[in-house]
Amino acid sequence: MVLSLLLCGVFFFGCKREYPNYGDNPQTNTSKPSINQLKAADESDANAPALPQGTVIFDKAEILLVPGEEWDLIKTSISAEGSSICIPVLNGLGGNNGAMIRVFTTEEKSEVETAISILKTQVESNPNTIKNSFKLTEFNSVFGVHGTQVSYDYLVKRFLTGKKFRAQVYLFQNSKKRCVAINFITFADKDSARIQEMIRDTLQLN
């Protein structure tokens, strides 16, 4: 049940009321801190290794990424206890406009294979999904995180008529064997290789 709720958040674009930055968006608060305003490490812990500048820690999922500049951090009430989404949400700016990265996790131990099966059923049964776009590939991050990358294309008619998006979902287990999903979405016709490389190069367990 918990895993199904996590994957509902991953698949149903907009169900958490978080949108890519492709126009006037009441959910985007430009007063929120940008990536380059974050402190990279906790100076109060002298024994902790210094983290790279711009490190973003997703405490609930117990992972971190170093996404670089041109991202806005969104913190909203959807991250209340019991929700599968982890703050912050990364909303693309500048060269990353139209992109969004959201992180989800389960509250209990769960298997990646089960998550893939549920997600595949959700994706292929949804009429907005582009037929035969569902693909699976294995991935390994530089820091040893192993999992499965799911990709698929779908149409969003709520804001932009017939606009096609591409979802890249990185599924893996954290150190507590809980399933984590990094959901990266952007316009399907936009080159996303640089952001995918960032995820594989900087993703690590925290």
C-alpha atoms as an extended CHARMM CRD file, in Angstrom:
* protein
*
       206  EXT
         1         1  MET       CA              0.0000000000        0.0000000000        0.0000000000  PROA      1               0.0000000000
         2         2  VAL       CA              2.7580000000        2.4290000000        0.9640000000  PROA      2               0.0000000000
         3         3  LEU       CA              4.6930000000        1.5740000000       -2.1890000000  PROA      3               0.0000000000
         4         4  SER       CA              1.5840000000        2.1980000000       -4.2980000000  PROA      4               0.0000000000
         5         5  LEU       CA              1.1910000000        5.6480000000       -2.7580000000  PROA      5               0.0000000000
         6         6  LEU       CA              4.8290000000        6.4570000000       -3.5090000000  PROA      6               0.0000000000
         7         7  LEU       CA              4.4180000000        5.5090000000       -7.1460000000  PROA      7               0.0000000000
         8         8  CYS       CA              1.1720000000        7.4580000000       -7.4350000000  PROA      8               0.0000000000
         9         9  GLY       CA              3.2200000000       10.5420000000       -6.6270000000  PROA      9               0.0000000000
        10        10  VAL       CA              5.9160000000        9.5470000000       -9.1120000000  PROA      10              0.0000000000
        11        11  PHE       CA              3.5830000000        8.8790000000      -12.0200000000  PROA      11              0.0000000000
        12        12  PHE       CA              0.6730000000       11.2780000000      -11.7810000000  PROA      12              0.0000000000
        13        13  PHE       CA              2.2560000000       14.5390000000      -12.8420000000  PROA      13              0.0000000000
        14        14  GLY       CA              0.7500000000       17.4280000000      -10.9140000000  PROA      14              0.0000000000
        15        15  CYS       CA             -1.0700000000       15.3470000000       -8.3010000000  PROA      15              0.0000000000
        16        16  LYS       CA              1.1900000000       16.9390000000       -5.6870000000  PROA      16              0.0000000000
        17        17  ARG       CA              0.6160000000       20.3870000000       -7.2390000000  PROA      17              0.0000000000
        18        18  GLU       CA              4.2540000000       20.8830000000       -8.2410000000  PROA      18              0.0000000000
        19        19  TYR       CA              4.8190000000       22.1070000000      -11.7890000000  PROA      19              0.0000000000
        20        20  PRO       CA              7.7610000000       22.7700000000      -14.1030000000  PROA      20              0.0000000000
        21        21  ASN       CA              8.6820000000       26.3960000000      -14.5590000000  PROA      21              0.0000000000
        22        22  TYR       CA              7.1290000000       26.9780000000      -17.9840000000  PROA      22              0.0000000000
        23        23  GLY       CA              5.1260000000       30.1030000000      -17.1880000000  PROA      23              0.0000000000
        24        24  ASP       CA              3.3350000000       31.9480000000      -14.4170000000  PROA      24              0.0000000000
        25        25  ASN       CA              3.1610000000       29.4360000000      -11.6040000000  PROA      25              0.0000000000
        26        26  PRO       CA              1.5450000000       30.2860000000       -8.2670000000  PROA      26              0.0000000000
        27        27  GLN       CA              3.3620000000       27.3910000000       -6.6360000000  PROA      27              0.0000000000
        28        28  THR       CA              6.8450000000       28.7190000000       -7.4420000000  PROA      28              0.0000000000
        29        29  ASN       CA              8.1390000000       31.0730000000       -4.7670000000  PROA      29              0.0000000000
        30        30  THR       CA             11.1190000000       32.9670000000       -6.1070000000  PROA      30              0.0000000000
        31        31  SER       CA             12.0000000000       34.0620000000       -2.5900000000  PROA      31              0.0000000000
        32        32  LYS       CA             13.0890000000       30.5210000000       -1.7950000000  PROA      32              0.0000000000
        33        33  PRO       CA             16.8510000000       29.9600000000       -1.6120000000  PROA      33              0.0000000000
        34        34  SER       CA             18.6330000000       28.8860000000       -4.7740000000  PROA      34              0.0000000000
        35        35  ILE       CA             21.1870000000       26.0820000000       -4.8940000000  PROA      35              0.0000000000
        36        36  ASN       CA             24.1830000000       28.3840000000       -4.6490000000  PROA      36              0.0000000000
        37        37  GLN       CA             22.8040000000       29.8580000000       -1.4350000000  PROA      37              0.0000000000
        38        38  LEU       CA             22.9890000000       26.5760000000        0.4590000000  PROA      38              0.0000000000
        39        39  LYS       CA             25.7900000000       25.7930000000        2.8880000000  PROA      39              0.0000000000
        40        40  ALA       CA             27.5570000000       22.6880000000        1.7200000000  PROA      40              0.0000000000
        41        41  ALA       CA             28.4090000000       21.2090000000        5.1060000000  PROA      41              0.0000000000
        42        42  ASP       CA             27.4240000000       21.4530000000        8.7310000000  PROA      42              0.0000000000
        43        43  GLU       CA             30.2450000000       23.3890000000       10.3510000000  PROA      43              0.0000000000
        44        44  SER       CA             29.1300000000       22.2830000000       13.8120000000  PROA      44              0.0000000000
        45        45  ASP       CA             30.2860000000       18.7290000000       13.1060000000  PROA      45              0.0000000000
        46        46  ALA       CA             34.0360000000       18.9300000000       12.8220000000  PROA      46              0.0000000000
        47        47  ASN       CA             34.3340000000       15.1790000000       12.2470000000  PROA      47              0.0000000000
        48        48  ALA       CA             31.9970000000       15.0900000000        9.2570000000  PROA      48              0.0000000000
        49        49  PRO       CA             33.6450000000       15.1540000000        5.8190000000  PROA      49              0.0000000000
        50        50  ALA       CA             33.0220000000       18.3640000000        3.9110000000  PROA      50              0.0000000000
        51        51  LEU       CA             30.3610000000       18.0650000000        1.2450000000  PROA      51              0.0000000000
        52        52  PRO       CA             30.7180000000       19.7210000000       -2.1710000000  PROA      52              0.0000000000
        53        53  GLN       CA             29.3530000000       23.2300000000       -2.4850000000  PROA      53              0.0000000000
        54        54  GLY       CA             25.7130000000       23.1460000000       -3.5380000000  PROA      54              0.0000000000
        55        55  THR       CA             24.9650000000       19.7510000000       -1.9910000000  PROA      55              0.0000000000
        56        56  VAL       CA             21.2570000000       19.1660000000       -1.4700000000  PROA      56              0.0000000000
        57        57  ILE       CA             20.3180000000       16.6500000000        1.2260000000  PROA      57              0.0000000000
        58        58  PHE       CA             16.9530000000       14.8930000000        1.1130000000  PROA      58              0.0000000000
        59        59  ASP       CA             16.7430000000       13.9300000000        4.7790000000  PROA      59              0.0000000000
        60        60  LYS       CA             13.6260000000       11.7950000000        4.5440000000  PROA      60              0.0000000000
        61        61  ALA       CA             15.0720000000        9.6480000000        1.7600000000  PROA      61              0.0000000000
        62        62  GLU       CA             18.5730000000        9.7420000000        3.2830000000  PROA      62              0.0000000000
        63        63  ILE       CA             20.2680000000       10.6270000000        0.0080000000  PROA      63              0.0000000000
        64        64  LEU       CA             22.0200000000       13.6420000000       -1.4760000000  PROA      64              0.0000000000
        65        65  LEU       CA             22.6250000000       15.2110000000       -4.8800000000  PROA      65              0.0000000000
        66        66  VAL       CA             24.8460000000       18.0380000000       -6.1210000000  PROA      66              0.0000000000
        67        67  PRO       CA             22.6620000000       19.4630000000       -8.9210000000  PROA      67              0.0000000000
        68        68  GLY       CA             24.6340000000       22.6290000000       -9.6490000000  PROA      68              0.0000000000
        69        69  GLU       CA             23.1790000000       26.0400000000      -10.4040000000  PROA      69              0.0000000000
        70        70  GLU       CA             19.9660000000       27.0280000000      -12.2010000000  PROA      70              0.0000000000
        71        71  TRP       CA             17.6450000000       25.2640000000       -9.7790000000  PROA      71              0.0000000000
        72        72  ASP       CA             15.0960000000       26.7670000000       -7.4130000000  PROA      72              0.0000000000
        73        73  LEU       CA             14.3580000000       24.9320000000       -4.1640000000  PROA      73              0.0000000000
        74        74  ILE       CA             10.6660000000       24.5800000000       -3.3700000000  PROA      74              0.0000000000
        75        75  LYS       CA              9.5530000000       23.6850000000        0.1300000000  PROA      75              0.0000000000
        76        76  THR       CA              5.8110000000       23.1790000000        0.5740000000  PROA      76              0.0000000000
        77        77  SER       CA              3.3680000000       21.7020000000        3.0550000000  PROA      77              0.0000000000
        78        78  ILE       CA              2.9950000000       18.5400000000        0.9650000000  PROA      78              0.0000000000
        79        79  SER       CA              6.0220000000       17.1890000000        2.8100000000  PROA      79              0.0000000000
        80        80  ALA       CA              4.0330000000       16.6610000000        5.9940000000  PROA      80              0.0000000000
        81        81  GLU       CA              4.5730000000       13.4560000000        7.9080000000  PROA      81              0.0000000000
        82        82  GLY       CA              3.0240000000       10.5240000000        6.0780000000  PROA      82              0.0000000000
        83        83  SER       CA              3.6450000000       11.9150000000        2.5930000000  PROA      83              0.0000000000
        84        84  SER       CA              5.9910000000       10.0140000000        0.3000000000  PROA      84              0.0000000000
        85        85  ILE       CA              7.5640000000       13.1380000000       -1.2350000000  PROA      85              0.0000000000
        86        86  CYS       CA             10.8030000000       14.5270000000        0.1990000000  PROA      86              0.0000000000
        87        87  ILE       CA             11.7050000000       18.1990000000        0.3540000000  PROA      87              0.0000000000
        88        88  PRO       CA             13.0720000000       20.1230000000       -1.3680000000  PROA      88              0.0000000000
        89        89  VAL       CA             11.6660000000       19.8740000000       -4.8780000000  PROA      89              0.0000000000
        90        90  LEU       CA             14.1210000000       21.1590000000       -7.5130000000  PROA      90              0.0000000000
        91        91  ASN       CA             12.5020000000       23.3990000000      -10.1150000000  PROA      91              0.0000000000
        92        92  GLY       CA             14.6030000000       24.1950000000      -13.1950000000  PROA      92              0.0000000000
        93        93  LEU       CA             15.6490000000       27.7580000000      -13.9970000000  PROA      93              0.0000000000
        94        94  GLY       CA             17.5660000000       29.2260000000      -16.9410000000  PROA      94              0.0000000000
        95        95  GLY       CA             19.0330000000       26.4040000000      -18.9920000000  PROA      95              0.0000000000
        96        96  ASN       CA             17.0730000000       23.9140000000      -16.8770000000  PROA      96              0.0000000000
        97        97  ASN       CA             13.7330000000       25.6170000000      -17.5200000000  PROA      97              0.0000000000
        98        98  GLY       CA             10.9530000000       23.0630000000      -17.8840000000  PROA      98              0.0000000000
        99        99  ALA       CA             12.7520000000       20.4760000000      -15.7390000000  PROA      99              0.0000000000
       100       100  MET       CA             11.8580000000       19.2820000000      -12.2640000000  PROA      100             0.0000000000
       101       101  ILE       CA             13.4060000000       16.7940000000       -9.8580000000  PROA      101             0.0000000000
       102       102  ARG       CA             11.2870000000       15.2700000000       -7.1060000000  PROA      102             0.0000000000
       103       103  VAL       CA             12.3530000000       12.5910000000       -4.6210000000  PROA      103             0.0000000000
       104       104  PHE       CA              9.9760000000       10.0630000000       -3.0820000000  PROA      104             0.0000000000
       105       105  THR       CA             10.5050000000        7.3360000000       -0.4930000000  PROA      105             0.0000000000
       106       106  THR       CA              8.5510000000        4.6610000000        1.3260000000  PROA      106             0.0000000000
       107       107  GLU       CA              8.1490000000        4.5190000000        5.1070000000  PROA      107             0.0000000000
       108       108  GLU       CA              9.0570000000        0.8530000000        5.2690000000  PROA      108             0.0000000000
       109       109  LYS       CA             11.3090000000       -1.6890000000        3.5810000000  PROA      109             0.0000000000
       110       110  SER       CA             10.3500000000       -2.3460000000       -0.0330000000  PROA      110             0.0000000000
       111       111  GLU       CA             11.8110000000       -3.9450000000       -3.1370000000  PROA      111             0.0000000000
       112       112  VAL       CA             12.7500000000       -2.1130000000       -6.3170000000  PROA      112             0.0000000000
       113       113  GLU       CA             11.3990000000       -4.9530000000       -8.4480000000  PROA      113             0.0000000000
       114       114  THR       CA              7.9610000000       -4.5330000000       -6.8720000000  PROA      114             0.0000000000
       115       115  ALA       CA              8.0740000000       -0.7870000000       -7.4980000000  PROA      115             0.0000000000
       116       116  ILE       CA              8.9390000000       -1.3570000000      -11.1710000000  PROA      116             0.0000000000
       117       117  SER       CA              6.0060000000       -3.7380000000      -11.6000000000  PROA      117             0.0000000000
       118       118  ILE       CA              3.5220000000       -1.2950000000      -10.0370000000  PROA      118             0.0000000000
       119       119  LEU       CA              4.8790000000        1.6750000000      -11.9870000000  PROA      119             0.0000000000
       120       120  LYS       CA              4.7730000000       -0.2380000000      -15.2890000000  PROA      120             0.0000000000
       121       121  THR       CA              1.1090000000       -1.0690000000      -14.7150000000  PROA      121             0.0000000000
       122       122  GLN       CA              0.2780000000        2.5610000000      -13.8860000000  PROA      122             0.0000000000
       123       123  VAL       CA              2.1660000000        3.9480000000      -16.8610000000  PROA      123             0.0000000000
       124       124  GLU       CA              0.8910000000        1.5480000000      -19.4990000000  PROA      124             0.0000000000
       125       125  SER       CA             -2.7350000000        1.7750000000      -18.3550000000  PROA      125             0.0000000000
       126       126  ASN       CA             -2.8270000000        5.5870000000      -18.4590000000  PROA      126             0.0000000000
       127       127  PRO       CA             -4.2460000000        7.0350000000      -21.7040000000  PROA      127             0.0000000000
       128       128  ASN       CA             -1.8480000000       10.0020000000      -21.5890000000  PROA      128             0.0000000000
       129       129  THR       CA              1.2250000000        7.7620000000      -21.8120000000  PROA      129             0.0000000000
       130       130  ILE       CA              2.8790000000        7.5350000000      -25.2260000000  PROA      130             0.0000000000
       131       131  LYS       CA              2.5030000000        3.9460000000      -26.3900000000  PROA      131             0.0000000000
       132       132  ASN       CA              5.6290000000        1.7540000000      -26.2210000000  PROA      132             0.0000000000
       133       133  SER       CA              7.6960000000        4.5060000000      -24.5540000000  PROA      133             0.0000000000
       134       134  PHE       CA              8.2380000000        2.5750000000      -21.2910000000  PROA      134             0.0000000000
       135       135  LYS       CA             11.9050000000        1.5140000000      -21.0100000000  PROA      135             0.0000000000
       136       136  LEU       CA             14.1300000000        0.0070000000      -18.3170000000  PROA      136             0.0000000000
       137       137  THR       CA             17.9080000000        0.2710000000      -17.8930000000  PROA      137             0.0000000000
       138       138  GLU       CA             20.2180000000       -0.5030000000      -15.0110000000  PROA      138             0.0000000000
       139       139  PHE       CA             22.2810000000        2.3200000000      -13.5230000000  PROA      139             0.0000000000
       140       140  ASN       CA             25.1800000000        2.7080000000      -11.1040000000  PROA      140             0.0000000000
       141       141  SER       CA             26.1260000000        6.0170000000       -9.5380000000  PROA      141             0.0000000000
       142       142  VAL       CA             29.7620000000        7.0070000000       -9.0810000000  PROA      142             0.0000000000
       143       143  PHE       CA             29.2260000000        6.5120000000       -5.3400000000  PROA      143             0.0000000000
       144       144  GLY       CA             27.9960000000        2.9450000000       -5.6710000000  PROA      144             0.0000000000
       145       145  VAL       CA             24.2310000000        3.3450000000       -5.6990000000  PROA      145             0.0000000000
       146       146  HSD       CA             22.7480000000        0.6430000000       -7.9340000000  PROA      146             0.0000000000
       147       147  GLY       CA             19.2170000000        0.5930000000       -9.2590000000  PROA      147             0.0000000000
       148       148  THR       CA             16.9200000000        0.7140000000      -12.2640000000  PROA      148             0.0000000000
       149       149  GLN       CA             16.1690000000        3.7300000000      -14.4360000000  PROA      149             0.0000000000
       150       150  VAL       CA             12.6380000000        3.8410000000      -15.8330000000  PROA      150             0.0000000000
       151       151  SER       CA             11.7880000000        6.2190000000      -18.6750000000  PROA      151             0.0000000000
       152       152  TYR       CA              8.5220000000        6.9730000000      -20.4430000000  PROA      152             0.0000000000
       153       153  ASP       CA              6.8290000000        9.8090000000      -22.3720000000  PROA      153             0.0000000000
       154       154  TYR       CA              3.4020000000       11.2570000000      -21.6670000000  PROA      154             0.0000000000
       155       155  LEU       CA              1.1490000000       14.1450000000      -22.6590000000  PROA      155             0.0000000000
       156       156  VAL       CA              0.1620000000       16.9780000000      -20.3230000000  PROA      156             0.0000000000
       157       157  LYS       CA             -2.9920000000       18.7970000000      -21.4160000000  PROA      157             0.0000000000
       158       158  ARG       CA             -3.6780000000       20.6170000000      -18.1760000000  PROA      158             0.0000000000
       159       159  PHE       CA             -1.4550000000       23.5990000000      -18.9620000000  PROA      159             0.0000000000
       160       160  LEU       CA              0.0070000000       23.1720000000      -22.4370000000  PROA      160             0.0000000000
       161       161  THR       CA             -2.2160000000       21.4870000000      -24.9760000000  PROA      161             0.0000000000
       162       162  GLY       CA             -0.6570000000       18.2760000000      -26.1820000000  PROA      162             0.0000000000
       163       163  LYS       CA              2.7990000000       19.0380000000      -24.7680000000  PROA      163             0.0000000000
       164       164  LYS       CA              4.9040000000       15.8930000000      -24.4620000000  PROA      164             0.0000000000
       165       165  PHE       CA              7.0320000000       15.3010000000      -21.3750000000  PROA      165             0.0000000000
       166       166  ARG       CA              9.6090000000       12.6520000000      -20.5720000000  PROA      166             0.0000000000
       167       167  ALA       CA              9.9760000000       11.1030000000      -17.1260000000  PROA      167             0.0000000000
       168       168  GLN       CA             13.1920000000        9.5140000000      -15.9160000000  PROA      168             0.0000000000
       169       169  VAL       CA             12.6360000000        7.6230000000      -12.6570000000  PROA      169             0.0000000000
       170       170  TYR       CA             15.6580000000        6.3110000000      -10.7640000000  PROA      170             0.0000000000
       171       171  LEU       CA             14.5600000000        3.5170000000       -8.4170000000  PROA      171             0.0000000000
       172       172  PHE       CA             16.8770000000        2.1020000000       -5.7300000000  PROA      172             0.0000000000
       173       173  GLN       CA             17.0710000000        1.2460000000       -2.0370000000  PROA      173             0.0000000000
       174       174  ASN       CA             18.5830000000        3.4900000000        0.6280000000  PROA      174             0.0000000000
       175       175  SER       CA             20.6740000000        2.2230000000        3.5370000000  PROA      175             0.0000000000
       176       176  LYS       CA             17.5040000000        1.1730000000        5.4050000000  PROA      176             0.0000000000
       177       177  LYS       CA             16.2610000000       -0.8740000000        2.4340000000  PROA      177             0.0000000000
       178       178  ARG       CA             13.4710000000        1.5810000000        1.7280000000  PROA      178             0.0000000000
       179       179  CYS       CA             12.6260000000        2.1880000000       -1.9070000000  PROA      179             0.0000000000
       180       180  VAL       CA             13.5990000000        5.6440000000       -3.1720000000  PROA      180             0.0000000000
       181       181  ALA       CA             12.4950000000        7.2020000000       -6.4540000000  PROA      181             0.0000000000
       182       182  ILE       CA             14.2070000000       10.2110000000       -8.0360000000  PROA      182             0.0000000000
       183       183  ASN       CA             11.6810000000       11.5160000000      -10.5510000000  PROA      183             0.0000000000
       184       184  PHE       CA             13.2530000000       13.7970000000      -13.1630000000  PROA      184             0.0000000000
       185       185  ILE       CA             10.8560000000       15.2540000000      -15.7240000000  PROA      185             0.0000000000
       186       186  THR       CA             11.3780000000       17.6450000000      -18.6100000000  PROA      186             0.0000000000
       187       187  PHE       CA             10.0700000000       18.3880000000      -22.0850000000  PROA      187             0.0000000000
       188       188  ALA       CA             10.5000000000       15.3010000000      -24.2670000000  PROA      188             0.0000000000
       189       189  ASP       CA             12.2190000000       17.2700000000      -27.0320000000  PROA      189             0.0000000000
       190       190  LYS       CA             14.7790000000       18.8220000000      -24.6870000000  PROA      190             0.0000000000
       191       191  ASP       CA             18.2190000000       17.2680000000      -24.2400000000  PROA      191             0.0000000000
       192       192  SER       CA             18.3440000000       15.8670000000      -20.7120000000  PROA      192             0.0000000000
       193       193  ALA       CA             21.7050000000       14.0560000000      -20.8860000000  PROA      193             0.0000000000
       194       194  ARG       CA             23.4970000000       16.6420000000      -18.7260000000  PROA      194             0.0000000000
       195       195  ILE       CA             21.0080000000       16.3500000000      -15.8650000000  PROA      195             0.0000000000
       196       196  GLN       CA             20.9420000000       12.5550000000      -16.0620000000  PROA      196             0.0000000000
       197       197  GLU       CA             24.7320000000       12.5590000000      -15.8860000000  PROA      197             0.0000000000
       198       198  MET       CA             24.5640000000       14.7970000000      -12.8040000000  PROA      198             0.0000000000
       199       199  ILE       CA             22.2800000000       12.3040000000      -11.0550000000  PROA      199             0.0000000000
       200       200  ARG       CA             24.5790000000        9.3700000000      -11.8090000000  PROA      200             0.0000000000
       201       201  ASP       CA             27.7150000000       11.3480000000      -10.8660000000  PROA      201             0.0000000000
       202       202  THR       CA             26.5080000000       12.8290000000       -7.5630000000  PROA      202             0.0000000000
       203       203  LEU       CA             23.8470000000       10.5160000000       -6.1310000000  PROA      203             0.0000000000
       204       204  GLN       CA             24.9230000000        8.9800000000       -2.8580000000  PROA      204             0.0000000000
       205       205  LEU       CA             23.3640000000        7.6030000000        0.3040000000  PROA      205             0.0000000000
       206       206  ASN       CA             23.5180000000        9.8940000000        3.3060000000  PROA      206             0.0000000000
